[in-house]
Amino acid sequence: MATGCHSQFGFGFQPKITAAFDGGEITTDAGLLLVREFDDRLGLTAALRTAVPDPRDRRYVTHDVLTLLRQRIYQIAVGYEDANDATYLRHDPTLQAVTARLGTPLASQPTLSRLENAAPWDTIRRLGRVLRQWFTRHAVARDQPPVELILDVDSTDDPTHGQQYLSFFNGHYDEHMYHPLLVFADGYLLGARLRAGNVGGATQLQPLLAPIVAHLRATLPATALALRADGAFCNPALRTTPSRPGSPTPSACPRIPGWKRASRSIASRPRSATSAPGTRCGGLRVCATRPVPGAGRGACSP
């Protein structure tokens, strides 16, 4: 006996409510339509395409580089940063529409991963150049350049799973991870450097800053540059940066109340009195044993 199928029905207690099952393909990421319009007007992904070469044999190519870039970037923009999400997002009608592939499945996770891992250092440097050009072209008024521009430097944790290359355990974050280094200006990303999980502090900061500062000096010659970072970046190499021509002035290392007073009292004591981690000196806890420039013999925290 055949079973009857209903595509729509109502409710007696509230006639205005209707349940329908013929909605077809739906999406929760319709905002991507606005992202694509914004992208088209500014030519953002088109500029990235010029920086990424495609050495593949065209006879076996299904997804061109521009489509792959748009798929990956738009996917991240709506909160799907993991390439594995492409397994089901490749069938999403909105993502297909904004990449001009409506009705055709997009790239799978292995294809996107090959795109990311195949990028040589020259490509990465060209992509960094595009970021800097976007900032000075669209985020800064050329007729009224800022008096000062603060470059914010920080690192973040990028948890890893499995046996990724350069994935190491980081005791501070208590996880296996990468430890990327980021440079922002007014909230805009100007540069990024992927680092091993066990690398910290200002390691690789100066090579990352050099092209950023050079570009800003060339395009905004009247704007003063300052560098802002937390205590992890306060090392002698960074603090001597102003002595180099064209370098930004570091404005890191926030003052801790009572630091100088406590460090003077600690420096005057025998080294054995401050060598044990956890020793409290004048209301402060000693957390390092080696000398810290400008802070006496012990590095202290409240």
C-alpha positions in Angstrom: 0.0 0.0 0.0 1.4 3.4 -1.0 2.2 5.9 1.7 0.9 9.4 1.2 3.5 12.2 1.5 2.7 15.7 2.7 4.9 18.6 1.8 3.0 21.1 4.0 0.6 21.1 6.9 -0.9 23.5 9.5 -1.7 23.5 13.2 -5.2 23.8 14.5 -4.2 25.8 17.6 -2.5 28.5 15.5 -3.6 28.7 11.9 -0.8 31.2 11.0 1.9 28.5 11.7 2.7 26.3 8.8 5.2 23.5 8.5 6.7 23.0 5.0 9.2 20.5 3.7 9.7 21.7 0.2 12.2 24.5 0.9 14.9 23.0 -1.3 18.6 23.9 -0.7 19.0 26.4 2.1 22.1 28.1 3.6 23.0 29.9 6.8 25.8 31.8 5.1 23.9 34.2 2.9 26.2 37.0 4.1 28.8 35.7 1.7 26.9 37.5 -1.1 27.9 40.8 0.5 31.5 39.6 1.0 31.7 38.8 -2.7 30.3 42.2 -3.7 32.8 43.9 -1.4 35.6 41.7 -2.8 34.7 42.5 -6.4 34.7 46.3 -5.8 38.1 46.3 -4.2 39.7 43.5 -6.2 41.0 41.7 -3.2 41.1 38.1 -4.3 42.0 39.1 -7.8 45.1 40.8 -6.4 46.0 37.6 -4.5 45.6 35.6 -7.7 48.4 37.6 -9.3 50.7 36.6 -6.4 50.1 32.8 -6.6 51.5 30.9 -9.6 49.9 27.8 -10.9 52.4 25.2 -12.1 49.8 22.5 -12.6 49.2 20.8 -16.0 46.1 22.5 -17.3 44.9 19.3 -18.9 44.2 17.9 -15.4 43.0 21.0 -13.6 39.3 21.1 -12.4 39.5 24.1 -10.0 41.5 27.1 -11.1 43.6 29.0 -8.5 41.2 32.0 -8.2 38.3 29.7 -7.4 40.4 27.8 -4.8 41.5 31.1 -3.2 38.0 32.4 -3.0 36.7 29.1 -1.7 39.3 29.0 1.1 39.1 32.7 2.0 35.3 32.9 2.0 35.1 29.7 4.0 37.4 31.2 6.7 35.3 34.5 6.6 32.2 32.7 7.7 34.0 30.8 10.5 35.1 27.5 8.8 38.8 27.9 9.2 39.5 24.1 9.1 40.1 22.8 5.6 38.2 19.6 6.6 35.0 21.7 6.5 35.3 21.8 2.7 34.1 18.1 2.7 30.5 19.3 3.1 30.8 23.1 2.3 31.8 22.2 -1.3 28.1 21.5 -1.9 26.8 24.7 -0.2 24.8 26.7 -2.7 26.0 30.1 -1.4 29.6 29.2 -1.5 29.2 27.8 -5.0 27.5 31.0 -6.1 30.1 33.4 -4.7 32.9 31.4 -6.4 31.0 31.4 -9.7 30.5 27.6 -9.6 26.8 27.3 -8.8 25.6 23.7 -9.2 29.2 22.3 -9.4 30.9 20.8 -6.4 33.9 22.9 -5.2 37.3 21.7 -4.2 37.8 19.0 -1.5 39.9 19.2 1.5 43.0 17.5 -0.1 42.9 19.9 -3.0 42.8 23.0 -0.6 45.6 21.4 1.5 47.8 20.9 -1.6 47.3 24.6 -2.5 48.4 25.8 0.9 51.4 23.5 1.2 52.6 24.1 -2.3 53.2 27.8 -1.8 57.0 28.6 -1.9 58.6 31.4 0.0 58.5 33.7 -3.0 54.7 33.3 -3.1 54.4 34.0 0.6 56.5 37.2 0.3 54.3 38.3 -2.6 51.1 37.7 -0.6 52.6 39.8 2.2 53.2 42.6 -0.2 49.5 42.5 -1.2 48.5 42.8 2.4 50.6 45.9 2.8 49.3 47.4 -0.4 45.7 46.8 0.6 46.3 48.7 3.9 47.9 51.8 2.4 45.5 51.9 -0.5 42.2 51.3 1.3 42.7 51.8 5.0 44.7 55.0 5.1 43.7 58.4 3.7 46.5 59.6 1.4 45.4 63.2 1.6 45.3 63.1 5.5 47.9 60.5 6.6 48.0 59.7 10.3 50.5 61.5 12.5 51.5 58.3 14.1 50.9 54.6 13.2 51.3 52.0 15.9 52.3 48.5 14.8 50.9 45.9 17.3 52.9 42.8 17.5 51.7 39.6 19.2 51.8 35.8 18.9 48.9 33.4 19.2 48.5 29.6 19.6 47.4 27.5 16.7 46.6 24.0 18.1 47.7 21.0 16.0 46.5 17.5 15.8 48.5 14.6 14.6 52.1 14.7 13.3 52.2 18.1 11.5 55.7 19.3 10.6 57.1 21.8 13.2 54.3 21.0 15.7 55.8 21.0 19.2 54.5 21.1 22.7 54.3 24.5 24.3 54.4 24.6 28.1 52.8 28.0 28.3 49.7 27.0 26.4 49.9 23.4 27.5 49.3 22.0 24.1 50.9 20.9 20.8 50.7 23.8 18.5 52.2 26.3 16.0 53.1 29.7 17.4 52.5 32.2 14.6 53.7 35.8 14.9 51.3 38.6 13.7 51.7 42.3 13.0 48.6 44.6 12.9 48.0 48.3 12.4 44.7 49.8 13.4 43.2 46.3 13.4 44.5 45.4 9.9 46.8 42.5 9.4 50.1 43.6 7.8 52.1 40.5 8.2 52.2 36.9 9.6 54.9 34.3 10.2 54.2 30.7 11.0 56.6 29.5 13.6 57.3 26.2 15.3 55.3 25.5 18.5 58.4 25.7 20.7 59.5 29.1 19.4 58.5 32.2 21.4 59.3 35.8 22.1 60.6 38.1 19.3 62.1 35.2 17.3 61.8 36.0 13.5 60.2 39.4 14.3 62.8 41.6 12.6 62.6 39.8 9.2 58.8 40.1 9.4 58.9 43.8 10.3 61.6 44.9 7.8 59.4 44.8 4.6 56.4 46.3 6.5 58.4 49.2 7.8 60.0 49.8 4.4 56.6 49.9 2.7 55.1 52.3 5.3 58.2 54.6 5.1 57.9 54.8 1.3 54.1 55.3 1.2 53.6 57.4 4.4 56.9 59.3 4.8 55.4 61.9 7.2 53.9 59.3 9.6 55.8 58.3 12.7 55.9 54.6 13.4 55.8 53.0 16.8 56.0 49.4 17.9 53.8 48.0 20.6 54.1 44.6 22.2 53.8 42.8 25.5 56.7 41.8 27.9 57.5 38.6 25.9 59.0 40.8 23.2 61.2 42.9 25.5 64.6 41.7 24.6 67.9 43.6 24.0 67.7 43.1 20.2 64.2 44.7 20.0 65.0 47.5 22.5 67.9 48.6 20.3 65.7 48.8 17.2 65.6 52.7 17.2 69.3 52.8 16.5 68.6 51.4 13.1 67.7 53.9 10.4 64.0 53.9 9.5 63.0 51.5 12.3 59.9 52.1 14.4 60.2 53.3 18.0 59.4 50.4 20.5 56.7 51.4 22.9 56.4 48.0 24.6 57.2 46.9 28.1 54.4 48.5 30.2 55.6 49.8 33.5 54.8 47.8 36.6 54.2 49.8 39.8 57.1 49.5 42.2 59.3 47.6 39.6 62.3 49.9 39.8 62.1 50.3 43.5 61.9 46.5 44.0 64.6 45.7 41.5 67.0 48.0 43.2 66.5 46.2 46.5 66.8 42.9 44.8 70.0 43.9 43.0 71.6 45.0 46.3 71.2 41.5 47.8 73.5 38.5 47.4 72.8 36.5 44.3 71.9 33.4 46.4 69.0 35.4 47.9 67.3 35.8 44.6 68.3 32.7 42.7 65.5 30.5 43.8 62.3 30.8 41.7 59.3 31.6 43.8 61.4 33.7 46.3 59.4 36.8 47.4 61.4 40.0 47.6 59.7 43.2 48.8 56.2 42.0 47.9 57.3 40.7 44.5 57.9 37.1 43.4 61.1 36.3 41.6 60.4 34.3 38.5 63.7 34.4 36.7 67.3 34.0 37.8 69.3 35.5 35.0 69.8 39.3 34.8 67.2 41.3 32.9 68.3 44.6 31.3 67.2 47.5 33.4 65.6 45.4 36.0 68.3 44.3 38.4 69.3 40.7 38.9 65.8 39.2 39.2 62.8 39.5 36.9 59.8 40.1 39.2 56.1 40.0 38.9 53.3 40.9 41.4 
